[in-house]
Amino acid sequence: MKKRELRITIENDELREEFLNKLLEELKIDYVKVDVKGKSIIITLYGTKDVINYNWNIIKRLRKELTYIHMLKQPSKIKRYLHSFLQKLSKTTFPLEVLEVVLKGKKFYAKIVDDEVLETNASLDEVLELAKDIGRNLQELRLITKSSAAKKFLASVMTILNLDSEEAKDLSLKLNIAEEDELGFIRLT
């Protein structure tokens, strides 16, 4: 008969209690000794090598599951949204980098991770409202500029400052950020 001692430290009291209950339900072994010392759980498994390894895998799986479930229950300040998910919910298309700039302009934390995921502390409702505004502004800007960079810039300014397209155009011309070509279209300088 072999013996293997495992020490697992779980900081959260509630999670530790839940882990112990699940552990005692799911272990498939005849001889086991479980001691709790402070934040540590000491598990001593007795049996053949195969039985010990099998139960050790159960313990690892339980710990991962409970940690993940506990993490999901915690109120998170930072949320992650897929670009395609946001476009589907807002029923419009928009560049994710424009939404990132607008959120930062509105004093939210925003960062694009993995090219398609927006990480922000703004609520889903706030993100969707801004995404809809950006989509509307981009449609409006099709009459003012052909340049995609100018559209992105002006859509950001319009959404952050709550301006219409003419006000954003006048502001960008006044500040020498953009210029008007011979056809009347705006392009960035």
DABEL-V699059 format. One record per pair of residues at least 24 apart in sequence whose ideal C-beta (glycine too) atoms are under 10 Angstrom apart, sorted by the first residue. I is the first residue (numbers start at 1). GAP is how many residues later the second one is. If there is no record, write none. Layout:
i: <I	I>
gap: <GAP	GAP>
This chain:
i: <1	1	1	1	1	1	1	2	2	2	2	2	2	2	2	2	3	3	3	3	3	3	3	4	4	4	4	4	4	4	4	4	4	5	5	5	5	5	5	6	6	6	6	6	6	6	6	6	6	7	7	7	7	7	7	7	8	8	8	8	8	8	8	8	8	9	9	9	9	9	10	10	10	10	10	10	10	10	11	12	12	12	12	12	13	14	14	15	15	15	15	15	15	15	16	16	16	18	18	18	18	19	19	19	19	19	19	19	20	22	22	22	22	22	22	23	23	23	23	23	23	25	26	26	26	26	26	27	27	27	27	27	28	28	28	29	29	29	76	77	77	77	78	78	78	78	78	78	79	79	79	79	79	79	79	79	80	80	80	80	80	80	80	81	81	81	81	81	81	81	81	81	81	82	82	82	82	83	83	83	83	83	83	83	84	85	85	85	85	86	86	86	86	86	86	87	87	89	89	89	89	89	90	90	90	90	90	90	90	90	90	91	91	91	91	92	92	92	92	92	92	92	92	92	93	93	93	93	93	94	94	94	94	94	94	94	94	94	94	94	94	95	95	95	95	95	95	95	96	97	97	98	98	98	98	98	98	98	98	98	98	98	98	99	99	99	99	99	99	99	99	99	100	101	101	101	101	101	101	101	101	102	102	102	102	102	102	102	102	102	102	102	102	103	103	103	103	103	104	104	105	105	105	105	105	105	106	106	106	129	130	130	131	132	133	133	133	133	134	134	135	137	137	137	137	139	140	140	140	140	141	141	141	141	143	143	144	144	144	144	144	144	144	144	145	145	145	145	145	145	145	145	145	145	146	146	146	146	146	147	147	147	147	147	147	149	149	149	150	150	150	150	150	150	150	150	151	152	153	153	153	153	154	154	154>
gap: <29	30	45	46	47	50	51	43	44	45	46	47	48	49	50	51	28	30	41	42	43	44	49	39	40	41	42	43	45	48	49	51	52	28	30	37	38	39	40	35	36	37	38	39	46	49	50	53	54	28	30	33	34	35	36	37	31	32	33	34	35	51	52	54	55	28	29	30	31	32	26	29	30	31	53	56	57	60	28	27	54	55	58	62	26	56	59	48	51	52	54	55	56	58	24	25	50	44	48	51	52	40	43	44	46	47	48	51	42	36	37	40	41	43	44	32	35	36	39	40	43	37	29	32	33	35	36	27	28	31	32	35	26	27	30	25	26	29	45	32	43	44	31	33	41	42	43	44	39	40	41	42	43	44	45	48	31	33	34	37	38	39	40	35	36	37	38	39	41	43	46	47	50	32	34	35	36	29	31	32	33	34	35	48	32	31	32	33	39	32	38	41	42	44	45	44	48	35	38	39	42	43	37	38	39	40	41	42	43	44	45	37	40	41	44	36	39	40	41	42	43	44	46	47	38	41	42	45	46	36	37	38	39	40	41	42	43	44	58	61	65	39	43	53	56	57	60	61	35	55	59	32	33	36	37	39	40	53	54	55	57	58	61	28	31	32	34	35	36	56	57	60	56	33	51	52	54	55	56	58	59	25	28	29	31	32	35	53	54	55	56	57	58	24	27	28	56	57	52	56	25	51	52	54	55	56	24	53	54	30	29	30	28	27	25	26	27	29	24	25	24	26	27	28	31	26	24	25	26	28	24	27	28	45	41	42	24	25	28	34	36	40	41	42	24	27	33	35	36	39	40	41	42	43	35	37	39	40	41	31	34	38	39	40	41	29	38	39	27	28	29	35	36	37	38	39	35	36	24	25	33	35	24	32	34>
